[in-house]
Amino acid sequence: MAKLDSAKSFEAEKEHAGKTEPKLNGTLLSVMLVGGFIILSWIGVYALYLSR
Amino acid sequence: MHMHKYEKIWLIFGGITLIVFLSVIGVSAFAMGHHPPSDMTTIDPEKVKETAPFDDPGLKKIGDNEYEAVMVAQAFMFGEPLEVPKGATVHFKVTSADVVHGFSIPGTNVNMMITPGHINTITHTFDEAGEFLIICNEYCGVGHQAMSGRIEVN
């Protein structure tokens, strides 16, 4: 009986996890910050190359 | 496969960035002619002084405010100072008579390796008057730190 209960709650948990998305707001912000830094550095280096 | 909405956003963002970077480099290489400062032209490094054009190094006028600077880099000099008018386009043609040297003009994009056996070329337009330094930036021996040349733009 106990076994059945745990199996049930596992199923319920699985269902629950599939429906709610993890919160990735911080991840998105971090990725965009790193991306922005890479783009700005790239533009800076390329502008320096073109201007000299 | 399930993917988070944000995950899609940053994958697309990264993909577009990569495409833009590679396109800019591709266009500047194939349409604007930017390329590394060495070509496949070779020379016998032991016969540099007998091989044209290095048998007569120096500055040659080849067009309207356009010059060819033929130079031999060797321990520890670049040759006579050059003098060009402001706005001159100079095609540097440099080879080494001994070891690997560097050829860099600070403040410009001129920066190349001078490898013995190869003729290294780079073009620069001097839009500003002044004195420019050519420095060796590859360690070439005990006199490396004293190896420099001069370009006078007036």
N, CA and C atoms of all chains as a GROMACS GRO file, in nm:
protein
  618
    1MET      N    1   0.083  -0.120   0.000
    1MET     CA    2   0.000   0.000   0.000
    1MET      C    3   0.086   0.126   0.000
    2ALA      N    4   0.189   0.117   0.089
    2ALA     CA    5   0.280   0.231   0.098
    2ALA      C    6   0.351   0.251  -0.035
    3LYS      N    7   0.383   0.137  -0.096
    3LYS     CA    8   0.454   0.141  -0.223
    3LYS      C    9   0.368   0.211  -0.329
    4LEU      N   10   0.242   0.174  -0.327
    4LEU     CA   11   0.147   0.230  -0.423
    4LEU      C   12   0.136   0.382  -0.405
    5ASP      N   13   0.133   0.422  -0.277
    5ASP     CA   14   0.122   0.564  -0.246
    5ASP      C   15   0.240   0.643  -0.303
    6SER      N   16   0.360   0.588  -0.279
    6SER     CA   17   0.479   0.661  -0.324
    6SER      C   18   0.482   0.667  -0.477
    7ALA      N   19   0.439   0.561  -0.539
    7ALA     CA   20   0.435   0.560  -0.685
    7ALA      C   21   0.336   0.664  -0.736
    8LYS      N   22   0.227   0.673  -0.665
    8LYS     CA   23   0.125   0.770  -0.705
    8LYS      C   24   0.178   0.913  -0.693
    9SER      N   25   0.242   0.938  -0.576
    9SER     CA   26   0.290   1.076  -0.554
    9SER      C   27   0.400   1.110  -0.655
   10PHE      N   28   0.478   1.007  -0.694
   10PHE     CA   29   0.583   1.031  -0.795
   10PHE      C   30   0.521   1.072  -0.927
   11GLU      N   31   0.415   0.998  -0.963
   11GLU     CA   32   0.344   1.030  -1.086
   11GLU      C   33   0.289   1.172  -1.084
   12ALA      N   34   0.232   1.205  -0.966
   12ALA     CA   35   0.171   1.336  -0.950
   12ALA      C   36   0.278   1.445  -0.962
   13GLU      N   37   0.394   1.415  -0.904
   13GLU     CA   38   0.503   1.512  -0.906
   13GLU      C   39   0.553   1.534  -1.050
   14LYS      N   40   0.561   1.421  -1.122
   14LYS     CA   41   0.607   1.425  -1.261
   14LYS      C   42   0.513   1.513  -1.344
   15GLU      N   43   0.386   1.491  -1.321
   15GLU     CA   44   0.284   1.565  -1.392
   15GLU      C   45   0.296   1.714  -1.361
   16HIS      N   46   0.317   1.739  -1.233
   16HIS     CA   47   0.326   1.877  -1.184
   16HIS      C   48   0.448   1.947  -1.246
   17ALA      N   49   0.560   1.876  -1.248
   17ALA     CA   50   0.684   1.934  -1.301
   17ALA      C   51   0.670   1.964  -1.449
   18GLY      N   52   0.599   1.880  -1.520
   18GLY     CA   53   0.583   1.900  -1.664
   18GLY      C   54   0.497   2.020  -1.694
   19LYS      N   55   0.409   2.056  -1.604
   19LYS     CA   56   0.316   2.164  -1.634
   19LYS      C   57   0.371   2.302  -1.600
   20THR      N   58   0.446   2.311  -1.487
   20THR     CA   59   0.499   2.442  -1.452
   20THR      C   60   0.642   2.456  -1.505
   21GLU      N   61   0.667   2.565  -1.571
   21GLU     CA   62   0.799   2.593  -1.627
   21GLU      C   63   0.891   2.643  -1.517
   22PRO      N   64   1.020   2.607  -1.525
   22PRO     CA   65   1.113   2.665  -1.428
   22PRO      C   66   1.129   2.815  -1.454
   23LYS      N   67   1.159   2.889  -1.351
   23LYS     CA   68   1.176   3.034  -1.368
   23LYS      C   69   1.317   3.063  -1.417
   24LEU      N   70   1.329   3.115  -1.536
   24LEU     CA   71   1.461   3.138  -1.595
   24LEU      C   72   1.488   3.286  -1.619
   25ASN      N   73   1.417   3.373  -1.548
   25ASN     CA   74   1.435   3.517  -1.571
   25ASN      C   75   1.580   3.560  -1.548
   26GLY      N   76   1.638   3.511  -1.436
   26GLY     CA   77   1.776   3.547  -1.405
   26GLY      C   78   1.873   3.493  -1.508
   27THR      N   79   1.845   3.369  -1.554
   27THR     CA   80   1.932   3.307  -1.655
   27THR      C   81   1.928   3.388  -1.784
   28LEU      N   82   1.806   3.426  -1.824
   28LEU     CA   83   1.790   3.506  -1.947
   28LEU      C   84   1.869   3.636  -1.935
   29LEU      N   85   1.855   3.702  -1.821
   29LEU     CA   86   1.925   3.829  -1.801
   29LEU      C   87   2.076   3.808  -1.807
   30SER      N   88   2.126   3.702  -1.741
   30SER     CA   89   2.271   3.676  -1.742
   30SER      C   90   2.322   3.648  -1.883
   31VAL      N   91   2.244   3.565  -1.956
   31VAL     CA   92   2.286   3.531  -2.093
   31VAL      C   93   2.290   3.656  -2.179
   32MET      N   94   2.190   3.743  -2.164
   32MET     CA   95   2.184   3.865  -2.244
   32MET      C   96   2.297   3.962  -2.205
   33LEU      N   97   2.332   3.964  -2.077
   33LEU     CA   98   2.442   4.051  -2.035
   33LEU      C   99   2.574   4.005  -2.096
   34VAL      N  100   2.599   3.873  -2.091
   34VAL     CA  101   2.722   3.819  -2.151
   34VAL      C  102   2.720   3.844  -2.302
   35GLY      N  103   2.604   3.820  -2.365
   35GLY     CA  104   2.591   3.844  -2.509
   35GLY      C  105   2.617   3.990  -2.544
   36GLY      N  106   2.560   4.080  -2.464
   36GLY     CA  107   2.580   4.224  -2.488
   36GLY      C  108   2.726   4.262  -2.476
   37PHE      N  109   2.794   4.206  -2.376
   37PHE     CA  110   2.937   4.234  -2.358
   37PHE      C  111   3.017   4.187  -2.480
   38ILE      N  112   2.985   4.065  -2.528
   38ILE     CA  113   3.057   4.010  -2.645
   38ILE      C  114   3.034   4.099  -2.767
   39ILE      N  115   2.908   4.141  -2.788
   39ILE     CA  116   2.876   4.223  -2.906
   39ILE      C  117   2.947   4.359  -2.897
   40LEU      N  118   2.943   4.423  -2.780
   40LEU     CA  119   3.008   4.554  -2.765
   40LEU      C  120   3.159   4.542  -2.786
   41SER      N  121   3.222   4.438  -2.730
   41SER     CA  122   3.366   4.420  -2.748
   41SER      C  123   3.398   4.400  -2.896
   42TRP      N  124   3.316   4.318  -2.962
   42TRP     CA  125   3.340   4.288  -3.104
   42TRP      C  126   3.330   4.416  -3.187
   43ILE      N  127   3.224   4.495  -3.162
   43ILE     CA  128   3.206   4.620  -3.236
   43ILE      C  129   3.324   4.714  -3.208
   44GLY      N  130   3.368   4.720  -3.083
   44GLY     CA  131   3.480   4.807  -3.047
   44GLY      C  132   3.606   4.771  -3.122
   45VAL      N  133   3.639   4.642  -3.125
   45VAL     CA  134   3.761   4.597  -3.192
   45VAL      C  135   3.751   4.622  -3.343
   46TYR      N  136   3.635   4.592  -3.401
   46TYR     CA  137   3.617   4.610  -3.545
   46TYR      C  138   3.623   4.758  -3.583
   47ALA      N  139   3.563   4.845  -3.501
   47ALA     CA  140   3.567   4.989  -3.528
   47ALA      C  141   3.710   5.040  -3.521
   48LEU      N  142   3.787   4.990  -3.425
   48LEU     CA  143   3.927   5.030  -3.412
   48LEU      C  144   4.005   4.988  -3.536
   49TYR      N  145   3.977   4.867  -3.583
   49TYR     CA  146   4.044   4.815  -3.703
   49TYR      C  147   4.011   4.902  -3.824
   50LEU      N  148   3.885   4.939  -3.840
   50LEU     CA  149   3.844   5.018  -3.957
   50LEU      C  150   3.895   5.161  -3.950
   51SER      N  151   3.909   5.216  -3.829
   51SER     CA  152   3.942   5.358  -3.818
   51SER      C  153   4.092   5.385  -3.832
   52ARG      N  154   4.177   5.284  -3.821
   52ARG     CA  155   4.320   5.312  -3.825
   52ARG      C  156   4.380   5.291  -3.964
   53MET      N  157   1.058   1.777  -2.864
   53MET     CA  158   1.133   1.812  -2.743
   53MET      C  159   1.080   1.944  -2.687
   54HIS      N  160   1.059   1.943  -2.556
   54HIS     CA  161   1.010   2.067  -2.497
   54HIS      C  162   1.125   2.162  -2.467
   55MET      N  163   1.105   2.287  -2.500
   55MET     CA  164   1.208   2.386  -2.474
   55MET      C  165   1.145   2.510  -2.411
   56HIS      N  166   1.211   2.562  -2.313
   56HIS     CA  167   1.162   2.682  -2.245
   56HIS      C  168   1.162   2.800  -2.343
   57LYS      N  169   1.066   2.888  -2.326
   57LYS     CA  170   1.055   3.003  -2.417
   57LYS      C  171   1.182   3.087  -2.417
   58TYR      N  172   1.239   3.110  -2.297
   58TYR     CA  173   1.360   3.192  -2.287
   58TYR      C  174   1.478   3.125  -2.356
   59GLU      N  175   1.479   2.990  -2.346
   59GLU     CA  176   1.588   2.914  -2.407
   59GLU      C  177   1.588   2.936  -2.559
   60LYS      N  178   1.467   2.938  -2.615
   60LYS     CA  179   1.455   2.964  -2.759
   60LYS      C  180   1.506   3.103  -2.791
   61ILE      N  181   1.471   3.200  -2.704
   61ILE     CA  182   1.512   3.338  -2.728
   61ILE      C  183   1.664   3.349  -2.734
   62TRP      N  184   1.734   3.290  -2.632
   62TRP     CA  185   1.879   3.312  -2.636
   62TRP      C  186   1.950   3.227  -2.740
   63LEU      N  187   1.889   3.115  -2.780
   63LEU     CA  188   1.951   3.036  -2.887
   63LEU      C  189   1.941   3.112  -3.020
   64ILE      N  190   1.824   3.173  -3.044
   64ILE     CA  191   1.806   3.250  -3.168
   64ILE      C  192   1.898   3.373  -3.166
   65PHE      N  193   1.904   3.439  -3.051
   65PHE     CA  194   1.990   3.557  -3.034
   65PHE      C  195   2.137   3.522  -3.064
   66GLY      N  196   2.182   3.410  -3.004
   66GLY     CA  197   2.321   3.366  -3.028
   66GLY      C  198   2.345   3.328  -3.172
   67GLY      N  199   2.248   3.260  -3.232
   67GLY     CA  200   2.261   3.218  -3.372
   67GLY      C  201   2.271   3.338  -3.465
   68ILE      N  202   2.182   3.437  -3.444
   68ILE     CA  203   2.184   3.557  -3.529
   68ILE      C  204   2.316   3.632  -3.512
   69THR      N  205   2.363   3.644  -3.387
   69THR     CA  206   2.490   3.713  -3.361
   69THR      C  207   2.604   3.647  -3.438
   70LEU      N  208   2.609   3.514  -3.432
   70LEU     CA  209   2.714   3.440  -3.502
   70LEU      C  210   2.708   3.466  -3.652
   71ILE      N  211   2.584   3.462  -3.708
   71ILE     CA  212   2.568   3.484  -3.852
   71ILE      C  213   2.614   3.625  -3.889
   72VAL      N  214   2.578   3.725  -3.807
   72VAL     CA  215   2.617   3.864  -3.836
   72VAL      C  216   2.770   3.878  -3.832
   73PHE      N  217   2.834   3.825  -3.727
   73PHE     CA  218   2.980   3.835  -3.714
   73PHE      C  219   3.049   3.772  -3.835
   74LEU      N  220   3.008   3.649  -3.869
   74LEU     CA  221   3.073   3.579  -3.980
   74LEU      C  222   3.048   3.650  -4.113
   75SER      N  223   2.926   3.707  -4.130
   75SER     CA  224   2.896   3.778  -4.255
   75SER      C  225   2.985   3.900  -4.270
   76VAL      N  226   3.002   3.977  -4.162
   76VAL     CA  227   3.086   4.098  -4.168
   76VAL      C  228   3.229   4.059  -4.205
   77ILE      N  229   3.282   3.955  -4.142
   77ILE     CA  230   3.418   3.911  -4.172
   77ILE      C  231   3.427   3.859  -4.316
   78GLY      N  232   3.324   3.784  -4.358
   78GLY     CA  233   3.323   3.731  -4.495
   78GLY      C  234   3.321   3.842  -4.598
   79VAL      N  235   3.235   3.942  -4.577
   79VAL     CA  236   3.224   4.054  -4.673
   79VAL      C  237   3.356   4.131  -4.675
   80SER      N  238   3.415   4.159  -4.558
   80SER     CA  239   3.539   4.237  -4.557
   80SER      C  240   3.654   4.158  -4.619
   81ALA      N  241   3.650   4.025  -4.610
   81ALA     CA  242   3.757   3.945  -4.669
   81ALA      C  243   3.740   3.930  -4.820
   82PHE      N  244   3.618   3.898  -4.864
   82PHE     CA  245   3.601   3.865  -5.006
   82PHE      C  246   3.560   3.985  -5.091
   83ALA      N  247   3.488   4.083  -5.034
   83ALA     CA  248   3.444   4.197  -5.114
   83ALA      C  249   3.535   4.318  -5.094
   84MET      N  250   3.595   4.332  -4.976
   84MET     CA  251   3.677   4.450  -4.951
   84MET      C  252   3.826   4.419  -4.952
   85GLY      N  253   3.861   4.295  -4.971
   85GLY     CA  254   4.001   4.258  -4.990
   85GLY      C  255   4.087   4.256  -4.866
   86HIS      N  256   4.028   4.251  -4.747
   86HIS     CA  257   4.110   4.240  -4.627
   86HIS      C  258   4.162   4.097  -4.615
   87HIS      N  259   4.292   4.086  -4.597
   87HIS     CA  260   4.348   3.952  -4.585
   87HIS      C  261   4.471   3.957  -4.495
   88PRO      N  262   4.517   3.844  -4.448
   88PRO     CA  263   4.638   3.843  -4.366
   88PRO      C  264   4.757   3.897  -4.446
   89PRO      N  265   4.853   3.961  -4.377
   89PRO     CA  266   4.960   4.031  -4.447
   89PRO      C  267   5.068   3.944  -4.509
   90SER      N  268   5.043   3.821  -4.535
   90SER     CA  269   5.143   3.740  -4.603
   90SER      C  270   5.077   3.674  -4.722
   91ASP      N  271   5.155   3.658  -4.828
   91ASP     CA  272   5.100   3.584  -4.940
   91ASP      C  273   5.190   3.465  -4.966
   92MET      N  274   5.164   3.398  -5.074
   92MET     CA  275   5.238   3.276  -5.099
   92MET      C  276   5.365   3.299  -5.181
   93THR      N  277   5.402   3.429  -5.199
   93THR     CA  278   5.523   3.458  -5.277
   93THR      C  279   5.646   3.418  -5.196
   94THR      N  280   5.732   3.342  -5.256
   94THR     CA  281   5.851   3.297  -5.183
   94THR      C  282   5.978   3.353  -5.248
   95ILE      N  283   6.086   3.345  -5.173
   95ILE     CA  284   6.215   3.398  -5.218
   95ILE      C  285   6.322   3.313  -5.150
   96ASP      N  286   6.437   3.297  -5.215
   96ASP     CA  287   6.547   3.224  -5.151
   96ASP      C  288   6.609   3.316  -5.047
   97PRO      N  289   6.598   3.283  -4.919
   97PRO     CA  290   6.645   3.377  -4.815
   97PRO      C  291   6.796   3.400  -4.817
   98GLU      N  292   6.869   3.313  -4.885
   98GLU     CA  293   7.015   3.332  -4.890
   98GLU      C  294   7.054   3.423  -5.006
   99LYS      N  295   6.959   3.448  -5.097
   99LYS     CA  296   6.992   3.531  -5.214
   99LYS      C  297   6.905   3.655  -5.219
  100VAL      N  298   6.866   3.707  -5.101
  100VAL     CA  299   6.778   3.824  -5.095
  100VAL      C  300   6.840   3.943  -5.166
  101LYS      N  301   6.968   3.967  -5.142
  101LYS     CA  302   7.033   4.087  -5.197
  101LYS      C  303   7.056   4.080  -5.348
  102GLU      N  304   7.042   3.960  -5.407
  102GLU     CA  305   7.058   3.950  -5.553
  102GLU      C  306   6.923   3.938  -5.623
  103THR      N  307   6.816   3.921  -5.544
  103THR     CA  308   6.685   3.898  -5.605
  103THR      C  309   6.605   4.028  -5.612
  104ALA      N  310   6.552   4.056  -5.732
  104ALA     CA  311   6.466   4.173  -5.748
  104ALA      C  312   6.334   4.147  -5.675
  105PRO      N  313   6.271   4.248  -5.612
  105PRO     CA  314   6.315   4.389  -5.607
  105PRO      C  315   6.406   4.419  -5.489
  106PHE      N  316   6.448   4.316  -5.415
  106PHE     CA  317   6.523   4.342  -5.292
  106PHE      C  318   6.670   4.375  -5.317
  107ASP      N  319   6.714   4.366  -5.446
  107ASP     CA  320   6.851   4.408  -5.478
  107ASP      C  321   6.860   4.560  -5.475
  108ASP      N  322   6.744   4.627  -5.482
  108ASP     CA  323   6.743   4.774  -5.478
  108ASP      C  324   6.631   4.820  -5.383
  109PRO      N  325   6.650   4.800  -5.252
  109PRO     CA  326   6.542   4.836  -5.160
  109PRO      C  327   6.522   4.986  -5.148
  110GLY      N  328   6.404   5.026  -5.106
  110GLY     CA  329   6.374   5.168  -5.089
  110GLY      C  330   6.235   5.200  -5.136
  111LEU      N  331   6.209   5.330  -5.145
  111LEU     CA  332   6.076   5.379  -5.179
  111LEU      C  333   6.067   5.405  -5.329
  112LYS      N  334   5.962   5.353  -5.393
  112LYS     CA  335   5.942   5.380  -5.536
  112LYS      C  336   5.803   5.434  -5.556
  113LYS      N  337   5.794   5.542  -5.635
  113LYS     CA  338   5.662   5.599  -5.664
  113LYS      C  339   5.599   5.516  -5.775
  114ILE      N  340   5.481   5.463  -5.750
  114ILE     CA  341   5.419   5.379  -5.853
  114ILE      C  342   5.287   5.438  -5.903
  115GLY      N  343   5.246   5.551  -5.847
  115GLY     CA  344   5.122   5.612  -5.893
  115GLY      C  345   5.101   5.746  -5.825
  116ASP      N  346   4.979   5.798  -5.838
  116ASP     CA  347   4.946   5.926  -5.781
  116ASP      C  348   4.939   5.913  -5.628
  117ASN      N  349   5.042   5.963  -5.563
  117ASN     CA  350   5.055   5.952  -5.417
  117ASN      C  351   5.049   5.807  -5.370
  118GLU      N  352   5.105   5.719  -5.452
  118GLU     CA  353   5.108   5.577  -5.421
  118GLU      C  354   5.252   5.528  -5.433
  119TYR      N  355   5.295   5.458  -5.330
  119TYR     CA  356   5.435   5.418  -5.327
  119TYR      C  357   5.448   5.270  -5.296
  120GLU      N  358   5.563   5.216  -5.339
  120GLU     CA  359   5.597   5.081  -5.299
  120GLU      C  360   5.724   5.089  -5.216
  121ALA      N  361   5.717   5.038  -5.094
  121ALA     CA  362   5.836   5.040  -5.008
  121ALA      C  363   5.893   4.900  -5.002
  122VAL      N  364   6.005   4.880  -5.066
  122VAL     CA  365   6.071   4.750  -5.065
  122VAL      C  366   6.172   4.751  -4.951
  123MET      N  367   6.160   4.662  -4.858
  123MET     CA  368   6.246   4.664  -4.740
  123MET      C  369   6.298   4.525  -4.707
  124VAL      N  370   6.420   4.522  -4.658
  124VAL     CA  371   6.480   4.397  -4.611
  124VAL      C  372   6.499   4.411  -4.461
  125ALA      N  373   6.433   4.326  -4.385
  125ALA     CA  374   6.453   4.327  -4.240
  125ALA      C  375   6.565   4.230  -4.208
  126GLN      N  376   6.661   4.277  -4.135
  126GLN     CA  377   6.769   4.188  -4.093
  126GLN      C  378   6.824   4.238  -3.961
  127ALA      N  379   6.892   4.151  -3.889
  127ALA     CA  380   6.943   4.186  -3.757
  127ALA      C  381   7.036   4.306  -3.769
  128PHE      N  382   7.010   4.420  -3.710
  128PHE     CA  383   6.888   4.456  -3.639
  128PHE      C  384   6.838   4.588  -3.696
  129MET      N  385   6.798   4.585  -3.823
  129MET     CA  386   6.754   4.709  -3.888
  129MET      C  387   6.650   4.684  -3.997
  130PHE      N  388   6.586   4.793  -4.035
  130PHE     CA  389   6.485   4.787  -4.141
  130PHE      C  390   6.531   4.864  -4.265
  131GLY      N  391   6.645   4.928  -4.257
  131GLY     CA  392   6.693   5.007  -4.370
  131GLY      C  393   6.675   5.156  -4.347
  132GLU      N  394   6.695   5.230  -4.455
  132GLU     CA  395   6.691   5.376  -4.448
  132GLU      C  396   6.551   5.426  -4.409
  133PRO      N  397   6.545   5.542  -4.336
  133PRO     CA  398   6.412   5.600  -4.306
  133PRO      C  399   6.339   5.638  -4.436
  134LEU      N  400   6.206   5.627  -4.433
  134LEU     CA  401   6.127   5.659  -4.552
  134LEU      C  402   6.062   5.796  -4.532
  135GLU      N  403   6.039   5.864  -4.643
  135GLU     CA  404   5.972   5.992  -4.636
  135GLU      C  405   5.862   5.995  -4.741
  136VAL      N  406   5.739   6.013  -4.697
  136VAL     CA  407   5.626   6.016  -4.790
  136VAL      C  408   5.537   6.137  -4.759
  137PRO      N  409   5.467   6.187  -4.863
  137PRO     CA  410   5.374   6.298  -4.836
  137PRO      C  411   5.249   6.248  -4.765
  138LYS      N  412   5.181   6.343  -4.700
  138LYS     CA  413   5.057   6.311  -4.629
  138LYS      C  414   4.953   6.255  -4.726
  139GLY      N  415   4.882   6.154  -4.685
  139GLY     CA  416   4.780   6.093  -4.770
  139GLY      C  417   4.834   5.984  -4.861
  140ALA      N  418   4.963   5.956  -4.851
  140ALA     CA  419   5.024   5.857  -4.940
  140ALA      C  420   4.981   5.716  -4.902
  141THR      N  421   4.957   5.638  -5.006
  141THR     CA  422   4.930   5.496  -4.985
  141THR      C  423   5.059   5.421  -5.009
  142VAL      N  424   5.103   5.348  -4.910
  142VAL     CA  425   5.231   5.279  -4.923
  142VAL      C  426   5.207   5.128  -4.919
  143HIS      N  427   5.258   5.062  -5.022
  143HIS     CA  428   5.252   4.916  -5.025
  143HIS      C  429   5.387   4.864  -4.974
  144PHE      N  430   5.388   4.811  -4.855
  144PHE     CA  431   5.512   4.759  -4.800
  144PHE      C  432   5.535   4.618  -4.853
  145LYS      N  433   5.659   4.595  -4.897
  145LYS     CA  434   5.697   4.462  -4.947
  145LYS      C  435   5.822   4.426  -4.870
  146VAL      N  436   5.810   4.335  -4.778
  146VAL     CA  437   5.922   4.312  -4.686
  146VAL      C  438   5.958   4.164  -4.681
  147THR      N  439   6.087   4.138  -4.677
  147THR     CA  440   6.133   4.002  -4.653
  147THR      C  441   6.247   4.006  -4.552
  148SER      N  442   6.285   3.891  -4.504
  148SER     CA  443   6.392   3.885  -4.406
  148SER      C  444   6.515   3.818  -4.467
  149ALA      N  445   6.631   3.870  -4.431
  149ALA     CA  446   6.755   3.810  -4.481
  149ALA      C  447   6.812   3.710  -4.381
  150ASP      N  448   6.755   3.705  -4.263
  150ASP     CA  449   6.807   3.609  -4.165
  150ASP      C  450   6.696   3.534  -4.090
  151VAL      N  451   6.650   3.592  -3.980
  151VAL     CA  452   6.554   3.520  -3.896
  151VAL      C  453   6.415   3.583  -3.903
  152VAL      N  454   6.323   3.533  -3.826
  152VAL     CA  455   6.188   3.590  -3.822
  152VAL      C  456   6.193   3.725  -3.751
  153HIS      N  457   6.138   3.827  -3.814
  153HIS     CA  458   6.127   3.959  -3.753
  153HIS      C  459   5.980   3.999  -3.747
  154GLY      N  460   5.956   4.104  -3.673
  154GLY     CA  461   5.822   4.162  -3.672
  154GLY      C  462   5.826   4.293  -3.747
  155PHE      N  463   5.711   4.339  -3.795
  155PHE     CA  464   5.704   4.467  -3.867
  155PHE      C  465   5.575   4.533  -3.824
  156SER      N  466   5.588   4.627  -3.730
  156SER     CA  467   5.468   4.688  -3.675
  156SER      C  468   5.484   4.839  -3.670
  157ILE      N  469   5.381   4.910  -3.713
  157ILE     CA  470   5.381   5.056  -3.703
  157ILE      C  471   5.276   5.091  -3.599
  158PRO      N  472   5.318   5.129  -3.477
  158PRO     CA  473   5.220   5.158  -3.371
  158PRO      C  474   5.120   5.266  -3.413
  159GLY      N  475   4.994   5.248  -3.375
  159GLY     CA  476   4.890   5.344  -3.409
  159GLY      C  477   4.826   5.317  -3.543
  160THR      N  478   4.872   5.214  -3.614
  160THR     CA  479   4.812   5.177  -3.742
  160THR      C  480   4.781   5.028  -3.740
  161ASN      N  481   4.719   4.982  -3.849
  161ASN     CA  482   4.690   4.838  -3.858
  161ASN      C  483   4.808   4.760  -3.913
  162VAL      N  484   4.918   4.828  -3.939
  162VAL     CA  485   5.034   4.759  -3.996
  162VAL      C  486   5.100   4.676  -3.885
  163ASN      N  487   5.093   4.547  -3.900
  163ASN     CA  488   5.153   4.456  -3.802
  163ASN      C  489   5.163   4.320  -3.867
  164MET      N  490   5.285   4.283  -3.903
  164MET     CA  491   5.300   4.153  -3.968
  164MET      C  492   5.429   4.085  -3.928
  165MET      N  493   5.435   3.959  -3.953
  165MET     CA  494   5.556   3.882  -3.928
  165MET      C  495   5.637   3.880  -4.056
  166ILE      N  496   5.767   3.897  -4.042
  166ILE     CA  497   5.854   3.889  -4.159
  166ILE      C  498   5.927   3.755  -4.151
  167THR      N  499   5.884   3.664  -4.234
  167THR     CA  500   5.941   3.530  -4.227
  167THR      C  501   6.042   3.511  -4.341
  168PRO      N  502   6.161   3.460  -4.309
  168PRO     CA  503   6.259   3.438  -4.415
  168PRO      C  504   6.204   3.338  -4.517
  169GLY      N  505   6.228   3.368  -4.644
  169GLY     CA  506   6.177   3.280  -4.749
  169GLY      C  507   6.042   3.323  -4.803
  170HIS      N  508   5.982   3.422  -4.737
  170HIS     CA  509   5.851   3.471  -4.783
  170HIS      C  510   5.857   3.622  -4.806
  171ILE      N  511   5.774   3.668  -4.900
  171ILE     CA  512   5.761   3.812  -4.922
  171ILE      C  513   5.628   3.853  -4.858
  172ASN      N  514   5.638   3.940  -4.758
  172ASN     CA  515   5.519   3.979  -4.681
  172ASN      C  516   5.476   4.118  -4.726
  173THR      N  517   5.348   4.132  -4.756
  173THR     CA  518   5.300   4.261  -4.806
  173THR      C  519   5.184   4.313  -4.722
  174ILE      N  520   5.182   4.444  -4.708
  174ILE     CA  521   5.071   4.509  -4.639
  174ILE      C  522   5.062   4.652  -4.694
  175THR      N  523   4.942   4.705  -4.698
  175THR     CA  524   4.920   4.839  -4.753
  175THR      C  525   4.863   4.929  -4.645
  176HIS      N  526   4.916   5.051  -4.639
  176HIS     CA  527   4.860   5.147  -4.544
  176HIS      C  528   4.857   5.286  -4.605
  177THR      N  529   4.751   5.361  -4.578
  177THR     CA  530   4.741   5.500  -4.623
  177THR      C  531   4.768   5.590  -4.503
  178PHE      N  532   4.870   5.674  -4.517
  178PHE     CA  533   4.908   5.766  -4.408
  178PHE      C  534   4.828   5.895  -4.419
  179ASP      N  535   4.714   5.903  -4.353
  179ASP     CA  536   4.627   6.020  -4.362
  179ASP      C  537   4.671   6.134  -4.270
  180GLU      N  538   4.757   6.102  -4.175
  180GLU     CA  539   4.802   6.206  -4.082
  180GLU      C  540   4.952   6.225  -4.092
  181ALA      N  541   4.991   6.352  -4.086
  181ALA     CA  542   5.134   6.382  -4.092
  181ALA      C  543   5.198   6.348  -3.958
  182GLY      N  544   5.328   6.326  -3.962
  182GLY     CA  545   5.398   6.295  -3.838
  182GLY      C  546   5.507   6.193  -3.861
  183GLU      N  547   5.568   6.156  -3.752
  183GLU     CA  548   5.674   6.058  -3.762
  183GLU      C  549   5.623   5.924  -3.711
  184PHE      N  550   5.640   5.824  -3.791
  184PHE     CA  551   5.594   5.690  -3.752
  184PHE      C  552   5.713   5.599  -3.729
  185LEU      N  553   5.696   5.513  -3.634
  185LEU     CA  554   5.802   5.421  -3.596
  185LEU      C  555   5.769   5.283  -3.652
  186ILE      N  556   5.871   5.216  -3.702
  186ILE     CA  557   5.852   5.075  -3.737
  186ILE      C  558   5.926   4.996  -3.630
  187ILE      N  559   5.859   4.905  -3.566
  187ILE     CA  560   5.929   4.828  -3.465
  187ILE      C  561   5.921   4.678  -3.494
  188CYS      N  562   6.023   4.610  -3.448
  188CYS     CA  563   6.026   4.464  -3.460
  188CYS      C  564   5.960   4.409  -3.334
  189ASN      N  565   5.856   4.331  -3.353
  189ASN     CA  566   5.789   4.277  -3.235
  189ASN      C  567   5.798   4.124  -3.225
  190GLU      N  568   5.900   4.070  -3.293
  190GLU     CA  569   5.929   3.927  -3.277
  190GLU      C  570   6.073   3.920  -3.228
  191TYR      N  571   6.095   3.854  -3.116
  191TYR     CA  572   6.231   3.849  -3.064
  191TYR      C  573   6.325   3.787  -3.168
  192CYS      N  574   6.428   3.864  -3.208
  192CYS     CA  575   6.512   3.819  -3.319
  192CYS      C  576   6.659   3.808  -3.282
  193GLY      N  577   6.693   3.840  -3.158
  193GLY     CA  578   6.833   3.827  -3.121
  193GLY      C  579   6.871   3.932  -3.017
  194VAL      N  580   7.001   3.943  -2.987
  194VAL     CA  581   7.046   4.030  -2.878
  194VAL      C  582   7.017   4.178  -2.904
  195GLY      N  583   7.005   4.218  -3.031
  195GLY     CA  584   6.980   4.359  -3.060
  195GLY      C  585   6.835   4.389  -3.090
  196HIS      N  586   6.749   4.295  -3.059
  196HIS     CA  587   6.606   4.308  -3.092
  196HIS      C  588   6.545   4.441  -3.046
  197GLN      N  589   6.577   4.480  -2.921
  197GLN     CA  590   6.514   4.600  -2.864
  197GLN      C  591   6.558   4.727  -2.936
  198ALA      N  592   6.667   4.720  -3.011
  198ALA     CA  593   6.716   4.839  -3.082
  198ALA      C  594   6.671   4.841  -3.227
  199MET      N  595   6.598   4.739  -3.268
  199MET     CA  596   6.560   4.728  -3.410
  199MET      C  597   6.437   4.812  -3.438
  200SER      N  598   6.458   4.921  -3.509
  200SER     CA  599   6.345   5.007  -3.544
  200SER      C  600   6.373   5.081  -3.674
  201GLY      N  601   6.267   5.129  -3.734
  201GLY     CA  602   6.279   5.209  -3.855
  201GLY      C  603   6.193   5.333  -3.840
  202ARG      N  604   6.201   5.422  -3.938
  202ARG     CA  605   6.129   5.548  -3.925
  202ARG      C  606   6.060   5.582  -4.056
  203ILE      N  607   5.940   5.635  -4.045
  203ILE     CA  608   5.868   5.686  -4.163
  203ILE      C  609   5.826   5.829  -4.131
  204GLU      N  610   5.868   5.918  -4.218
  204GLU     CA  611   5.835   6.059  -4.203
  204GLU      C  612   5.719   6.091  -4.297
  205VAL      N  613   5.607   6.136  -4.242
  205VAL     CA  614   5.492   6.173  -4.326
  205VAL      C  615   5.476   6.325  -4.314
  206ASN      N  616   5.489   6.395  -4.428
  206ASN     CA  617   5.475   6.541  -4.420
  206ASN      C  618   5.398   6.600  -4.538
   0.00000   0.00000   0.00000
